[in-house]
Amino acid sequence: MAGLFVLSSIPGYTHTADWGGLAWLVAQTPPLLQKTMHVLLYAGLAWLLFWTLEPARFAPRFRALTAFVVAVAFGAFNEWHQLALPGRFGTVWDVVLNAGGAAVGVIVAVLL
């Protein structure tokens, strides 16, 4: 979650000195790849959250629901957080992609 938060905190300007080449790299990433990364990263997050709850011996349905809700809530928070960053913006579409990725992650975790 910390890694996702740091990635979403990178300003959108290519000339931002504090972030150097990382801001440039984010600015150069094609939009389709950025949207794909939303799905993949949130699938990974939900999958990890599901398995993090395993030692507590919670029922699989509870673990799945908890992992999904936490991942979606975190994704929505991240999009809201980006509204305050220069050159960045949060969108409902990105929240939907995050939720879709979280659903995929939970489904894969349950099936495994």
Secondary structure, DSSP 8 states (H G I E B T S, - for coil): -HHHHHHHTS-S-TT-TTTTHHHHHHHHS-HHHHHHHHHHHHHHHHHHHHHHTGGGT--HHHHHHHHHHHHHHHHHHHHHHHTTSTT----HHHHHHHHHHHHHHHHHHHH-
